[in-house]
Structure formats: structure tokens, C-alpha cells
Amino acid sequence: MVIPYLDMSHAEIVAFLQPPLLAIVGTNRVNGAPQLSPVWYLYEDDKIYVSMHMESAKYKNLSRDPRMTVCIAGENLDARAVTFSGPVALFPSGSQPWIDDVEWKIVRRYYDSDEGARRYLESDNDAAESAIAVLSPNKIIAQNYN
């Protein structure tokens, strides 16, 4: 069940999330303190998709406590923000046939060209193993102070 607090309609939320804004992901550390990380994201089918390295604090925190909050705020004078909270499912690279496609969609949103996105993915593939976190929100707060 999604508990909404909405100053924006679903269509307005979808439109707001289309530009490649940075999201801030919040996870819970072992000691209960928040771990906040800026990330790229994909919003699709009312879910938030985030790619992360499996050695990252985010991944380790979510493996232990699969709850995440994601806040996406407008830039400059855009006084809008949407916050999603809920359970997360983690999918290591290669564990599902759709993962490569989702990872491509996430990266491609933040590059002006396919070539730039490919270069980024090729350089990132030389790094540690990655995973996709899929947030199925059970709480959405959408604020519009414009």
C-alpha cells in the first residue's frame, strides 16, 4: 500500500522525474545512522532503479536492511521534490536478463550521446561487480512550492 502526501499529480511527478536530476539515496548504517549518497536513477513503472557497486556502503547496508529512501529535488529555483521510501530488492549483475537494459537506461539518461554512455559503462565494467537496487515505494511525498 502506497501512502501518498502529494502536492503533485502522478503525471506531474512523472514529468518532474524525466530530466536527469541527481537523487540522494538514504540507507541505514549498522549503528542506525543514515548513509546518504548522490546517485543516478531511473524511474519506470512506478519504481526507482539505482545501480551500485557491490562493495559500496549502500549495497552492504541494503543487504543487511533492505529499506531505502530516495529524494529527488529540483535544481536552482525549482522548488519541487519527490521522496520515495520502501523496501528494496537487490539484483547482482547477470542475475536477471533485464539488468543490462536497466543499467544502460540509467547511464544513458545522464549522457548526451550513446558513445559517451558506452565509454562510461566500459570504464565502469573494469571496476567491481555491480547490482541494481529496485525500490518499490510504499510511501511517496511530493512537494511543490513553486
Secondary structure, 3 states (H helix, E strand, C coil): CCEEEECCCHHHHHHHCCCCCCEEEEEECCCCCEEEEEECCEEECCEEEEEEECCCHHHHHHHHCCEEEEEEECCCCCCEEEEEEEEEEEEECCCCCCHHHHHHHHHHHCCCCHHHHHHHHHHHHCCCCEEEEEECCCEEEEEECC
